[in-house]
Amino acid sequence: MTETTQDTIRAFIIDNFLFGDTSQVVADDTSLIDNNLVDSTGVLELVFFLETTFGISVADTEIVPDNLDSIGSMAAYIETKRRAAA
């Protein structure tokens, strides 16, 4: 089985914000902020994770809900960054 970008992000969220609890479903379109899964400090942890795991650089102006509020939005953001770098 090939692990997708979404799978990698989901595993990070489960390990770091849900403390390994897999009983809570985190769908690709689940809002992490509206569902209180991630707070402002958590967003910074997510940014560090995305930068180190996917080799991208996240500018301060890009730390917005459109890019980071859900697993799907993060995966799309990463793909956009990768295409821009290619």
One Martini backbone bead per residue (centre of mass of N, CA, C, O) as a GRO file, in nm:
protein
   86
    1MET     BB    1   0.095   0.036   0.023
    2THR     BB    2   0.046   0.369  -0.046
    3GLU     BB    3   0.142   0.660   0.088
    4THR     BB    4  -0.005   0.949   0.138
    5THR     BB    5  -0.018   1.266   0.221
    6GLN     BB    6  -0.271   1.232   0.393
    7ASP     BB    7  -0.167   0.998   0.568
    8THR     BB    8   0.072   1.150   0.693
    9ILE     BB    9  -0.092   1.377   0.823
   10ARG     BB   10  -0.289   1.203   0.987
   11ALA     BB   11  -0.075   1.064   1.164
   12PHE     BB   12   0.025   1.322   1.296
   13ILE     BB   13  -0.243   1.409   1.424
   14ILE     BB   14  -0.293   1.158   1.592
   15ASP     BB   15  -0.023   1.162   1.752
   16ASN     BB   16  -0.026   1.489   1.843
   17PHE     BB   17  -0.358   1.558   1.898
   18LEU     BB   18  -0.485   1.250   1.979
   19PHE     BB   19  -0.290   1.045   2.115
   20GLY     BB   20  -0.372   0.784   1.919
   21ASP     BB   21  -0.674   0.833   1.861
   22THR     BB   22  -0.881   0.644   1.624
   23SER     BB   23  -1.195   0.705   1.689
   24GLN     BB   24  -1.143   0.971   1.542
   25VAL     BB   25  -1.252   1.119   1.262
   26VAL     BB   26  -1.028   1.238   0.992
   27ALA     BB   27  -1.107   1.396   0.740
   28ASP     BB   28  -1.010   1.574   0.470
   29ASP     BB   29  -1.256   1.806   0.548
   30THR     BB   30  -1.177   1.855   0.832
   31SER     BB   31  -1.183   2.096   1.065
   32LEU     BB   32  -0.934   2.167   1.288
   33ILE     BB   33  -1.040   2.430   1.420
   34ASP     BB   34  -1.355   2.391   1.452
   35ASN     BB   35  -1.278   2.099   1.612
   36ASN     BB   36  -1.037   2.143   1.817
   37LEU     BB   37  -0.754   2.003   1.716
   38VAL     BB   38  -0.629   2.297   1.662
   39ASP     BB   39  -0.415   2.541   1.751
   40SER     BB   40  -0.186   2.784   1.724
   41THR     BB   41   0.043   2.594   1.807
   42GLY     BB   42  -0.035   2.364   1.614
   43VAL     BB   43   0.017   2.515   1.354
   44LEU     BB   44   0.322   2.534   1.397
   45GLU     BB   45   0.365   2.230   1.401
   46LEU     BB   46   0.260   2.181   1.117
   47VAL     BB   47   0.462   2.352   0.966
   48PHE     BB   48   0.713   2.198   1.054
   49PHE     BB   49   0.622   1.928   0.942
   50LEU     BB   50   0.590   2.009   0.643
   51GLU     BB   51   0.879   2.108   0.598
   52THR     BB   52   1.033   1.841   0.690
   53THR     BB   53   0.867   1.621   0.525
   54PHE     BB   54   0.825   1.793   0.225
   55GLY     BB   55   1.034   2.027   0.155
   56ILE     BB   56   0.909   2.300   0.245
   57SER     BB   57   0.809   2.649   0.239
   58VAL     BB   58   0.650   2.857   0.485
   59ALA     BB   59   0.501   3.139   0.477
   60ASP     BB   60   0.346   3.358   0.674
   61THR     BB   61   0.121   3.426   0.449
   62GLU     BB   62   0.042   3.096   0.435
   63ILE     BB   63  -0.086   3.104   0.730
   64VAL     BB   64  -0.387   2.969   0.644
   65PRO     BB   65  -0.682   2.806   0.624
   66ASP     BB   66  -0.668   2.737   0.318
   67ASN     BB   67  -0.392   2.557   0.382
   68LEU     BB   68  -0.446   2.431   0.714
   69ASP     BB   69  -0.754   2.319   0.802
   70SER     BB   70  -0.689   2.053   0.634
   71ILE     BB   71  -0.584   1.780   0.482
   72GLY     BB   72  -0.664   1.863   0.195
   73SER     BB   73  -0.540   2.150   0.199
   74MET     BB   74  -0.250   2.059   0.255
   75ALA     BB   75  -0.211   1.877   0.008
   76ALA     BB   76  -0.263   2.100  -0.200
   77TYR     BB   77  -0.042   2.290  -0.105
   78ILE     BB   78   0.196   2.099  -0.150
   79GLU     BB   79   0.152   2.058  -0.452
   80THR     BB   80   0.187   2.354  -0.528
   81LYS     BB   81   0.478   2.381  -0.420
   82ARG     BB   82   0.604   2.158  -0.598
   83ARG     BB   83   0.533   2.280  -0.873
   84ALA     BB   84   0.684   2.552  -0.829
   85ALA     BB   85   0.972   2.402  -0.790
   86ALA     BB   86   0.986   2.246  -1.086
   0.00000   0.00000   0.00000
